[in-house]
């Protein structure tokens, strides 16, 4: 799969980091997951990341992760790529999750750098190679040092790009120079993992995005990429800027993106449910502010179309 200008796009270009819906009691809500996935795909997402950070992977069991892939595949069929988050702080456990994801029908893997132990770059490289060797699925490496405590350095990514199944990066490193260094020296597909950077990274050669905000506005950033591809860079920039009043409270106001996304989905009557501890659900005031930002964005889009 490629974009119009032949950028590598192993998992599509418009991906949502989907929340994992739970019931009111905190159990996995597979029916809700199917309904949410269907909405996301029907409104513009050509890929879904399951059991990533936004999907609360640290607090879901291996069995729940497998059940989620199976249920979502049943709901969306082959209309979207399913990328399973399998990264843990333990190489053996990560390999086990990768094999399970392959068995349950995932199209690819999202493998975060091992957190807390902060391995040096040679050990980090060995970790990713072992995981990529273990299954037949293509893998995206997740570079998010603010959460893991360790950067996947650009030179390490350049070496890892030689592996036939390491095909992409989810980029949350906030290092535009490093990103361009890897893009210029490899064929890796880059996916913006920070919603405020979607257009900036796309403009320098990224493939697309993995968005948390897309849980509530799945067609928003697709319109940004479509405008850019059509040569209307001014409109692409305008659409990206219009999203900032929602991106900021969802992603940059000290509230975990999962909490914000679930609060807003719940306010809109969409599948979400509570978050699992140690996260805490958003309070009423925060939810009201998120809903107001969402409603203003929708109204602004309506005025623009008129």
C-alpha distance (Angstrom), angle and dihedral (degrees) to the residues before:
residue distance angle dihedral
X1 . . .
X2 3.79 . .
X3 3.76 137.4 .
X4 3.78 121.6 -117.3
X5 3.81 92.5 -86.9
X6 3.81 93.3 46.5
X7 3.79 98.0 -104.0
X8 3.80 109.4 160.7
X9 3.81 108.8 -100.2
X10 3.80 109.7 176.0
X11 3.82 93.6 166.6
X12 3.80 100.6 26.3
X13 3.78 121.2 -95.9
X14 3.84 107.6 -97.9
X15 3.79 107.1 62.4
X16 3.78 129.8 167.3
X17 3.79 121.8 -148.9
X18 3.78 90.8 -137.6
X19 3.79 122.7 -146.7
X20 3.79 116.7 -125.6
X21 3.81 106.9 -119.5
X22 3.80 117.6 -136.0
X23 3.78 131.3 -170.2
X24 3.77 121.2 -112.9
X25 3.79 88.9 -91.7
X26 3.81 92.0 52.3
X27 3.81 98.8 -103.8
X28 3.79 121.8 136.9
X29 3.81 109.8 -84.6
X30 3.79 104.9 -150.1
X31 3.80 94.3 170.6
X32 3.79 89.5 53.3
X33 3.80 90.5 47.5
X34 3.78 90.5 54.0
X35 3.81 92.9 48.9
X36 3.79 92.6 47.5
X37 3.81 92.7 46.9
X38 3.79 91.1 50.3
X39 3.80 90.8 51.9
X40 3.79 92.8 48.9
X41 3.78 94.6 49.2
X42 3.80 94.8 43.4
X43 3.81 89.6 52.6
X44 3.76 99.8 51.0
X45 3.81 114.0 -68.6
X46 3.79 113.4 127.0
X47 3.79 92.9 -176.9
X48 3.80 138.4 31.9
X49 3.78 127.3 -155.8
X50 3.80 109.4 -149.3
X51 3.80 124.9 -163.6
X52 3.77 94.8 10.0
X53 3.79 124.6 134.7
X54 3.81 91.1 -71.1
X55 3.80 88.3 47.0
X56 3.83 90.9 59.9
X57 3.78 93.6 -118.6
X58 3.83 94.5 170.0
X59 3.82 90.7 63.6
X60 3.80 102.0 39.5
X61 3.78 122.0 87.2
X62 3.79 125.5 -121.2
X63 3.80 89.2 -109.1
X64 3.80 91.5 52.0
X65 3.80 91.3 50.4
X66 3.81 91.0 52.7
X67 3.81 92.7 45.6
X68 3.80 90.4 50.8
X69 3.81 93.3 55.3
X70 3.80 91.2 47.6
X71 3.81 93.5 49.3
X72 3.79 95.7 45.8
X73 3.80 92.1 47.0
X74 3.78 88.2 53.8
X75 3.81 89.9 52.2
X76 3.81 101.3 45.8
X77 3.79 102.8 24.5
X78 3.78 111.7 -169.4
X79 3.82 95.2 -26.0
X80 3.80 91.8 100.0
X81 3.78 137.9 26.1
X82 3.80 114.0 -113.3
X83 3.78 115.1 -145.4
X84 3.80 114.6 -169.6
X85 3.77 120.5 -148.2
X86 3.80 106.2 -132.4
X87 3.79 103.8 158.0
X88 3.79 119.8 128.0
X89 3.79 136.8 154.8
X90 3.82 89.4 -101.5
X91 3.81 120.9 72.9
X92 3.80 93.5 -154.3
X93 3.79 92.4 50.9
X94 3.80 91.4 46.6
X95 3.80 90.2 53.6
X96 3.81 90.1 50.3
X97 3.80 91.2 52.0
X98 3.81 91.1 47.1
X99 3.79 91.5 54.0
X100 3.80 91.3 46.8
X101 3.81 91.4 50.0
X102 3.79 90.5 52.0
X103 3.80 90.9 49.4
X104 3.82 93.5 50.2
X105 3.80 94.5 51.7
X106 3.79 107.7 -95.6
X107 3.79 117.0 157.8
X108 3.78 95.7 -146.6
X109 3.78 147.7 -6.1
X110 3.79 133.0 -111.5
X111 3.80 108.6 -153.1
X112 3.78 117.9 -171.7
X113 3.78 121.9 -157.6
X114 3.83 109.5 -93.5
X115 3.77 107.2 -91.5
X116 3.80 132.1 -141.1
X117 3.83 97.1 11.8
X118 3.84 90.9 66.4
X119 3.82 98.3 -155.2
X120 3.82 118.4 -155.9
X121 3.79 117.3 -103.2
X122 3.81 96.0 -94.7
X123 3.81 91.1 52.9
X124 3.79 90.7 44.1
X125 3.79 90.3 52.8
X126 3.81 91.0 49.1
X127 3.81 90.2 50.7
X128 3.80 93.2 54.4
X129 3.79 92.6 44.7
X130 3.80 92.0 51.8
X131 3.79 91.6 51.2
X132 3.82 92.6 46.0
X133 3.80 90.7 48.6
X134 3.79 92.8 51.7
X135 3.80 100.9 65.9
X136 3.77 138.5 26.9
X137 3.80 94.5 -121.8
X138 3.81 124.2 108.4
X139 3.79 113.2 -113.0
X140 3.78 136.3 -143.9
X141 3.80 115.9 -156.1
X142 3.79 115.5 -137.3
X143 3.80 113.2 -140.2
X144 3.81 108.8 -168.6
X145 3.80 109.1 139.1
X146 3.80 94.2 172.7
X147 3.81 88.1 69.6
X148 3.79 102.7 30.0
X149 3.79 100.8 38.5
X150 3.81 90.9 -131.6
X151 3.79 131.9 85.4
X152 3.78 123.4 -142.2
X153 3.78 93.7 -133.5
X154 3.82 117.8 -136.1
X155 3.81 92.4 -116.4
X156 3.81 89.2 53.0
X157 3.79 90.5 51.4
X158 3.81 90.4 50.0
X159 3.81 90.3 55.0
X160 3.81 93.1 44.2
X161 3.80 90.7 51.7
X162 3.80 86.9 72.5
X163 3.82 89.2 70.4
X164 3.82 108.8 96.5
X165 3.82 93.9 -136.1
X166 3.81 98.7 43.8
X167 3.78 98.4 88.1
X168 3.80 109.7 149.1
X169 3.79 149.2 26.6
X170 3.79 129.6 -142.4
X171 3.78 99.2 -148.0
X172 3.80 120.6 -147.6
X173 3.80 95.8 140.0
X174 3.81 96.8 106.7
X175 3.81 90.1 -138.6
X176 3.78 110.1 125.0
X177 3.80 92.8 176.1
X178 3.81 92.3 51.8
X179 3.79 91.4 47.0
X180 3.79 92.1 52.7
X181 3.79 90.4 46.7
X182 3.80 90.7 58.1
X183 3.80 93.5 41.5
X184 3.79 90.8 52.9
X185 3.80 94.1 49.9
X186 3.82 104.3 37.3
X187 3.77 143.4 36.9
X188 3.80 93.1 -123.1
X189 3.79 116.8 139.9
X190 3.80 110.1 -125.8
X191 3.79 121.2 -149.4
X192 3.79 119.3 -168.0
X193 3.79 107.7 -125.8
X194 3.81 95.4 -175.1
X195 3.79 112.6 71.6
X196 3.80 94.5 -146.2
X197 3.81 89.9 58.9
X198 3.81 99.8 49.5
X199 3.79 97.9 105.5
X200 3.81 94.6 36.5
X201 3.80 92.6 55.9
X202 3.80 93.4 40.3
X203 3.80 89.6 54.4
X204 3.82 91.4 58.3
X205 3.78 95.6 46.6
X206 3.80 110.2 -75.9
X207 3.80 117.5 148.0
X208 3.79 98.6 -131.5
X209 3.76 138.5 -73.4
X210 3.78 149.2 -69.2
X211 3.79 102.0 -142.6
X212 3.79 133.4 -168.9
X213 3.80 93.0 -171.5
X214 3.82 87.3 58.2
X215 3.81 87.9 75.5
X216 3.81 87.5 79.2
X217 3.83 102.4 23.2
X218 3.82 104.8 29.1
X219 3.80 94.9 167.2
X220 3.81 97.5 47.5
X221 3.79 101.7 86.5
X222 3.78 93.7 33.9
X223 3.80 85.6 65.4
X224 3.82 88.9 53.4
X225 3.80 92.0 55.2
X226 3.80 93.1 42.2
X227 3.80 91.4 53.5
X228 3.79 91.6 48.7
X229 3.81 92.0 48.6
X230 3.80 89.6 50.5
X231 3.78 89.5 56.3
X232 3.82 94.4 -109.1
X233 3.78 96.4 125.1
X234 3.79 92.3 161.0
X235 3.79 91.9 59.1
X236 3.80 90.8 44.6
X237 3.79 89.7 54.9
X238 3.80 91.9 46.2
X239 3.80 92.1 51.9
X240 3.81 91.7 48.2
X241 3.81 91.3 50.6
X242 3.80 92.0 47.4
X243 3.78 88.8 60.0
X244 3.81 94.8 56.5
X245 3.85 96.2 87.0
X246 3.82 87.5 60.3
X247 3.80 97.6 35.7
X248 3.79 92.2 54.6
X249 3.83 99.1 57.6
X250 3.80 91.8 38.1
X251 3.78 99.3 46.1
X252 3.81 112.4 11.4
X253 3.79 108.4 35.8
X254 3.79 99.0 85.4
X255 3.81 93.5 -93.5
X256 3.81 117.1 116.2
X257 3.78 110.1 -109.4
X258 3.79 90.9 -124.3
X259 3.79 91.6 57.3
X260 3.80 93.1 47.6
X261 3.81 94.1 45.8
X262 3.80 93.5 49.1
X263 3.80 92.4 46.3
X264 3.79 91.9 52.6
X265 3.80 94.8 42.4
X266 3.79 89.4 51.6
X267 3.81 91.6 49.3
X268 3.80 88.6 52.8
X269 3.80 92.1 50.6
X270 3.80 93.5 -111.1
X271 3.82 127.4 135.0
X272 3.79 113.0 -80.5
X273 3.79 116.5 106.5
X274 3.78 124.7 -176.0
X275 3.79 128.2 -33.2
X276 3.78 120.4 -114.9
X277 3.78 123.8 -112.1
X278 2.95 136.3 -63.6
X279 3.81 81.8 42.3
X280 3.79 116.4 70.6
X281 3.77 128.6 -148.1
X282 3.79 118.7 -104.5
X283 3.78 115.6 -95.9
X284 3.79 123.4 -116.3
X285 3.80 94.9 -98.3
X286 3.80 93.2 51.2
X287 3.79 91.8 46.9
X288 3.79 91.1 51.1
X289 3.81 90.7 51.6
X290 3.80 91.4 49.8
X291 3.79 91.1 49.1
X292 3.81 91.1 49.5
X293 3.82 90.8 52.0
X294 3.80 90.7 48.9
X295 3.81 93.3 48.4
X296 3.81 91.5 49.1
X297 3.80 90.5 51.3
X298 3.80 91.5 50.7
X299 3.81 91.3 46.9
X300 3.80 91.1 48.2
X301 3.80 90.5 51.8
X302 3.80 90.0 50.2
X303 3.80 92.1 51.0
X304 3.80 90.8 49.3
X305 3.80 92.1 52.5
X306 3.79 91.2 48.2
